[in-house]
Amino acid sequence: MQQLTTTVDSAAAALGIGRTKFYELMANGAFRSFKVGRRRLVVKQDLEAFVSKGILGCPDKNISS
């Protein structure tokens, strides 16, 4: 079965941003998350949607295809 969630640290690293910026984006509703014990988990599908929106929203930002 495919893993559906990831940690905040892994999500931030995958996006190439820091934890502080990731928490800021999460507070603004960019990502769904929940706690299991002491761990905060992020829905991977939200990460993919965020990247897709970013790519589609700014085609002239030096993104090579």
BELHUTA-V725129 format. One record per residue. N is the residue number from 1. RES is the residue in one small letter. NEAR is the number of other C-alpha atoms within 10 Angstrom. D_CENTER is the distance of its C-alpha to the mean C-alpha in Angstrom with 1 decimal. Layout:
# BELHUTA-V725129
N,RES,NEAR,D_CENTER
N,RES,NEAR,D_CENTER
This chain:
# BELHUTA-V725129
1,m,3,20.7
2,q,4,17.1
3,q,7,14.6
4,l,10,12.6
5,t,19,10.4
6,t,17,9.3
7,t,15,9.9
8,v,21,8.2
9,d,15,10.0
10,s,14,9.0
11,a,20,5.2
12,a,18,6.4
13,a,13,9.1
14,a,10,7.6
15,l,13,6.4
16,g,10,9.7
17,i,12,9.4
18,g,13,11.1
19,r,15,10.6
20,t,11,12.4
21,k,11,10.4
22,f,20,7.2
23,y,15,9.7
24,e,11,11.1
25,l,12,8.3
26,m,15,8.2
27,a,12,12.0
28,n,9,12.1
29,g,10,10.8
30,a,15,7.6
31,f,18,6.2
32,r,15,9.0
33,s,19,10.0
34,f,11,13.5
35,k,9,15.8
36,v,8,18.0
37,g,6,20.7
38,r,6,19.3
39,r,11,15.9
40,r,14,12.8
41,l,19,10.7
42,v,22,7.4
43,v,18,8.0
44,k,18,7.1
45,q,12,8.5
46,d,15,6.1
47,l,20,3.6
48,e,12,7.2
49,a,13,8.4
50,f,15,6.5
51,v,12,7.8
52,s,11,11.0
53,k,11,11.6
54,g,12,11.4
55,i,13,13.8
56,l,10,16.0
57,g,10,16.1
58,c,10,17.5
59,p,10,19.7
60,d,9,21.8
61,k,9,19.3
62,n,7,20.8
63,i,8,18.7
64,s,6,21.1
65,s,3,21.3
